Amino acid sequence: MTGAAPAGDDIADRVAAAVVAVPGVAFLHGGVFGEIGTYLPGRRVSGVAMRDDATEVHIAVTTDSVVRDTADAVRRAVRAVVDKPVNVLVEDVVPADSPAVSAGPRQTESSEPGGGTPAP
């Protein structure tokens, strides 16, 4: 599934865009409590954690994909954007025809109360 690139040109935005462009990725996953993300001015990129020593990407994959192959493809796509180790964590597997997949990825959220779209 390909998704629209998030607003902005931060490295976290480019990582998010590369991830959702990988076939088999349903969406970036913000974690059980929405704790996984990169905070930017006025918003956050859910599912992408930019760290000093590595980049961490949390995803949900579709049932019609091969999980290991999808994770490897995500790792390669992100390595084209960042020059450090990439850790890919598959948080969920969802049906390919799930509304969460057809609605498209939700990578960025506003940090303002009541703003943005909550992560799945």
VMD Tcl script that draws the C-alpha trace (Angstrom):
set ca {
  {0.00 0.00 0.00}
  {1.26 3.45 -0.74}
  {0.31 6.39 1.37}
  {0.49 10.13 1.13}
  {3.64 11.71 2.47}
  {3.10 13.56 5.72}
  {3.34 17.33 5.90}
  {6.81 18.72 6.43}
  {10.30 17.76 5.41}
  {11.79 16.55 8.67}
  {13.83 13.34 8.55}
  {11.07 11.62 10.55}
  {8.56 12.64 7.86}
  {10.79 11.16 5.15}
  {11.16 7.94 7.15}
  {7.37 7.74 7.58}
  {6.79 8.32 3.86}
  {9.32 5.61 2.96}
  {7.69 3.14 5.35}
  {4.10 3.56 4.18}
  {5.24 3.23 0.56}
  {6.32 -0.37 1.22}
  {3.77 -2.94 -0.01}
  {2.31 -4.88 2.91}
  {2.54 -2.02 5.41}
  {-0.96 -1.21 6.64}
  {0.06 1.83 8.70}
  {2.61 3.15 11.16}
  {1.72 1.97 14.65}
  {2.03 4.37 17.57}
  {2.18 1.66 20.22}
  {-0.44 0.44 22.65}
  {-0.61 3.76 24.45}
  {0.52 5.98 21.58}
  {3.97 6.19 23.12}
  {5.98 5.62 19.93}
  {6.62 8.76 17.95}
  {8.90 11.63 17.09}
  {7.83 15.00 18.41}
  {8.13 17.98 16.11}
  {6.92 21.56 16.58}
  {3.14 21.34 17.01}
  {2.82 17.70 15.93}
  {4.29 14.22 16.14}
  {5.15 11.49 13.67}
  {3.50 8.41 15.12}
  {5.30 5.06 14.80}
  {8.75 6.53 14.10}
  {11.26 6.96 16.92}
  {14.40 8.80 15.89}
  {17.16 7.96 18.36}
  {20.84 8.94 18.48}
  {22.01 5.38 17.88}
  {19.20 3.95 15.71}
  {15.88 4.59 14.04}
  {12.94 2.59 15.34}
  {9.88 1.99 13.18}
  {6.68 0.38 14.45}
  {4.27 -0.94 11.83}
  {1.14 -2.94 11.25}
  {1.25 -5.29 8.28}
  {-1.54 -6.75 6.18}
  {-2.53 -10.41 6.31}
  {-1.70 -10.84 2.64}
  {1.95 -9.93 3.20}
  {4.88 -12.02 4.39}
  {5.82 -10.41 7.70}
  {9.58 -11.02 7.53}
  {9.80 -9.87 3.89}
  {7.78 -6.74 4.65}
  {9.95 -5.90 7.66}
  {13.10 -6.40 5.55}
  {11.68 -4.14 2.82}
  {10.87 -1.48 5.42}
  {14.40 -1.72 6.81}
  {15.88 -1.23 3.33}
  {13.56 1.70 2.58}
  {14.45 3.46 5.82}
  {18.19 2.80 5.36}
  {17.92 4.79 2.13}
  {16.85 7.78 4.26}
  {18.98 7.43 7.42}
  {22.56 6.36 7.98}
  {22.22 4.36 11.19}
  {20.78 1.01 12.24}
  {17.05 0.52 11.64}
  {14.91 -1.53 14.00}
  {11.53 -2.61 12.62}
  {8.90 -3.82 15.06}
  {5.70 -5.39 13.77}
  {3.03 -4.39 16.26}
  {-0.06 -5.79 14.52}
  {-1.36 -7.79 11.58}
  {-4.60 -6.52 10.05}
  {-6.81 -7.77 7.22}
  {-5.89 -6.21 3.89}
  {-9.49 -5.02 3.49}
  {-9.62 -3.49 6.98}
  {-11.00 0.08 7.21}
  {-7.73 1.09 8.93}
  {-5.84 0.12 5.77}
  {-8.28 1.68 3.32}
  {-8.35 4.89 5.35}
  {-4.64 5.24 4.74}
  {-1.78 5.78 7.12}
  {-1.99 8.28 9.90}
  {1.57 9.34 10.53}
  {1.33 12.78 11.99}
  {-0.73 14.13 14.81}
  {-1.12 17.52 16.31}
  {0.13 17.88 19.86}
  {-2.64 20.39 20.50}
  {-5.56 19.12 22.59}
  {-8.31 17.89 20.31}
  {-6.10 18.30 17.24}
  {-4.92 15.72 14.77}
  {-6.00 12.19 14.17}
  {-5.27 9.65 16.89}
  {-3.03 6.77 15.92}
  {-4.78 3.44 15.38}
}
mol new
graphics top color blue
foreach p $ca { graphics top sphere $p radius 0.5 }
foreach p [lrange $ca 0 end-1] q [lrange $ca 1 end] { graphics top cylinder $p $q radius 0.2 }
display resetview
